Amino acid sequence: MPFKVISILVIQTKLYCEFEVVGFLCLNRILSHIIAKIKHMFEIAKFVVSAVKFCMWNIDNNSKRVNDIKRFVTNEFI
């Protein structure tokens, strides 16, 4: 009788450990997937920020050019 009880405990412990390892692997895979998504979102955010900076720089340069053209037209024709 004690041998049967011990063998059942060993089987239950082994199953529990296997489930724990599988659960840890699944959790590890899920966390690495989430981290990869977050890194991807940061890459997209950096791209958007650089695009906005470029647009603002371009608008600023265009407004300077427009002011130069206005000044030239004003000085030449008026």
KEKE-3310 file (N, C-alpha, C; in steps of 0.2 Angstrom, whole numbers, plus 5000, padded with zeros to 4 digits):
npx = (5004:5009:5019:5011:5005:5016:5020:5010:5010:5023:5020:5010:5017:5027:5019:5014:5025:5029:5018:5020:5033:5029:5019:5028:5036:5026:5022:5034:5036:5024:5027:5039:5034:5025:5035:5042:5032:5030:5043:5042:5032:5039:5048:5040:5035:5046:5049:5038:5039:5051:5047:5037:5046:5053:5043:5040:5052:5053:5041:5045:5056:5050:5042:5051:5057:5045:5043:5055:5053:5042:5047:5057:5048:5041:5051:5056:5045:5037)
npy = (4994:5007:5009:5010:5023:5031:5030:5035:5049:5052:5051:5061:5072:5073:5075:5087:5095:5094:5100:5113:5116:5117:5127:5137:5138:5142:5154:5161:5162:5169:5181:5185:5187:5198:5207:5208:5214:5226:5232:5233:5243:5254:5256:5260:5271:5279:5281:5288:5300:5305:5307:5317:5327:5329:5334:5346:5353:5354:5361:5373:5377:5379:5389:5399:5400:5404:5417:5423:5423:5431:5443:5446:5448:5458:5468:5469:5472:5482)
npz = (5000:5004:4994:4983:4985:4986:4973:4966:4970:4965:4951:4950:4954:4944:4933:4936:4936:4923:4917:4922:4917:4903:4904:4908:4896:4887:4892:4891:4878:4874:4881:4874:4862:4864:4868:4856:4848:4855:4853:4839:4838:4844:4834:4823:4829:4830:4816:4812:4820:4815:4802:4804:4809:4797:4789:4795:4795:4781:4778:4785:4778:4765:4768:4771:4758:4751:4757:4753:4739:4739:4744:4734:4723:4727:4729:4716:4707:4713)
capx = (5000:5013:5022:5006:5004:5022:5020:5004:5013:5028:5017:5007:5023:5030:5014:5013:5032:5029:5013:5024:5038:5025:5016:5033:5038:5021:5022:5040:5034:5019:5031:5044:5030:5023:5041:5043:5027:5032:5049:5040:5028:5043:5051:5035:5034:5052:5048:5033:5042:5056:5043:5034:5051:5055:5038:5040:5058:5051:5036:5049:5060:5046:5039:5057:5057:5040:5045:5060:5050:5037:5052:5059:5043:5039:5056:5057:5039:5033)
capy = (5000:5013:5009:5013:5030:5035:5030:5040:5055:5053:5053:5068:5077:5073:5078:5094:5098:5094:5106:5119:5118:5119:5133:5142:5139:5146:5161:5164:5163:5175:5187:5187:5190:5205:5212:5210:5219:5233:5235:5235:5249:5259:5257:5264:5278:5283:5283:5293:5306:5307:5309:5323:5332:5331:5338:5352:5356:5355:5367:5379:5379:5381:5396:5404:5401:5408:5424:5426:5425:5437:5449:5447:5450:5465:5473:5470:5474:5487)
capz = (5000:5004:4988:4978:4987:4984:4965:4963:4972:4960:4945:4951:4954:4937:4928:4938:4934:4916:4915:4924:4911:4897:4905:4907:4889:4883:4895:4889:4870:4874:4883:4869:4856:4866:4868:4849:4846:4858:4849:4832:4839:4844:4827:4819:4832:4828:4809:4812:4823:4810:4796:4806:4809:4790:4786:4799:4792:4774:4778:4787:4772:4760:4770:4770:4751:4749:4759:4749:4733:4740:4745:4727:4719:4730:4727:4708:4703:4716)
cpx = (5004:5017:5017:5005:5010:5022:5015:5007:5018:5025:5013:5012:5026:5025:5014:5020:5032:5024:5017:5029:5034:5022:5022:5035:5032:5021:5028:5039:5029:5023:5036:5040:5027:5029:5043:5038:5028:5038:5047:5036:5033:5047:5046:5035:5040:5052:5043:5036:5047:5052:5040:5040:5053:5050:5038:5046:5056:5046:5040:5053:5056:5043:5045:5057:5051:5041:5050:5057:5045:5042:5055:5054:5041:5045:5057:5051:5035:5038)
cpy = (5006:5014:5013:5021:5034:5035:5035:5047:5057:5055:5059:5073:5078:5076:5086:5098:5099:5100:5113:5121:5120:5125:5139:5144:5143:5153:5164:5166:5169:5181:5190:5190:5197:5210:5213:5215:5226:5236:5237:5242:5255:5261:5261:5271:5282:5285:5288:5300:5309:5310:5316:5329:5334:5335:5345:5356:5358:5361:5373:5381:5382:5388:5401:5405:5406:5416:5427:5427:5431:5444:5451:5450:5457:5470:5474:5473:5480:5493)
cpz = (5000:4997:4982:4979:4985:4976:4963:4965:4967:4953:4945:4950:4947:4932:4930:4936:4926:4914:4917:4919:4905:4898:4905:4900:4885:4886:4892:4881:4870:4876:4878:4863:4858:4866:4861:4846:4849:4854:4842:4833:4840:4838:4823:4822:4830:4821:4809:4815:4818:4804:4798:4806:4802:4787:4789:4796:4785:4774:4780:4781:4766:4762:4769:4762:4748:4751:4755:4742:4733:4740:4738:4723:4721:4728:4720:4705:4707:4718)
residu = (MET:PRO:PHE:LYS:VAL:ILE:SER:ILE:LEU:VAL:ILE:GLN:THR:LYS:LEU:TYR:CYS:GLU:PHE:GLU:VAL:VAL:GLY:PHE:LEU:CYS:LEU:ASN:ARG:ILE:LEU:SER:HIS:ILE:ILE:ALA:LYS:ILE:LYS:HIS:MET:PHE:GLU:ILE:ALA:LYS:PHE:VAL:VAL:SER:ALA:VAL:LYS:PHE:CYS:MET:TRP:ASN:ILE:ASP:ASN:ASN:SER:LYS:ARG:VAL:ASN:ASP:ILE:LYS:ARG:PHE:VAL:THR:ASN:GLU:PHE:ILE)
# end
